[in-house]
Amino acid sequence: MPETYFHVRWPDGETQRCYSPSTVVEDYFTAGDEYELADFVERSRTALGIAGERVKEKFGFYCTGASDQLAQIERTAAAYRTLSGAKVTVESLTGADGSLR
């Protein structure tokens, strides 16, 4: 499956490289766009859920990488929930080889 990375900047300026086993994240995120924190988390849940299902359909098992990434996003987002107007920026989407998507 064509894994994809989405690079995000959290409200405090910290950056994180996030993993998806599928390009489906490209349907939910656009490089350069800013998302309200709750919207970003919900989009992540949806995209990574679909990505995990695609792995299951193809290989017969769920992708632990997708579920682990979602858990990490949810833990990180929890730290910003009390920040009024917290936003997350998707800085880029890249393939496994680092090429921009």
C-alpha positions, 0 to 999 in steps of 0.5 A: 500500500502507498504509505503517506506522511502528513506533517503537522504543526501543533498550536504551540509550534511543535511539529510532528510527522504522522503516518498513514498506510494509505493515501486516503489522508489526501482526501481529508487534509490539504498541505498548507491548510489550518484546521480547528483542533477538534476538526483535525482530530475528527478528520484524523480518526476518519482518514486513519480508520479508512486507511486501517480498513483498506489494509484489512481488506488487502492483507486480512488484518488491521494496520497497527501503525494507523491505530497507533498514530491515531492514539498519538494524535489524540494524546497530543491534541488533549494537551491543547483542548483548553487553548481557545481557538487552537488550530493545527496546520498540515504543513505537507503530505509526502510519500514514503520516499519523501516526495511531495504529494 
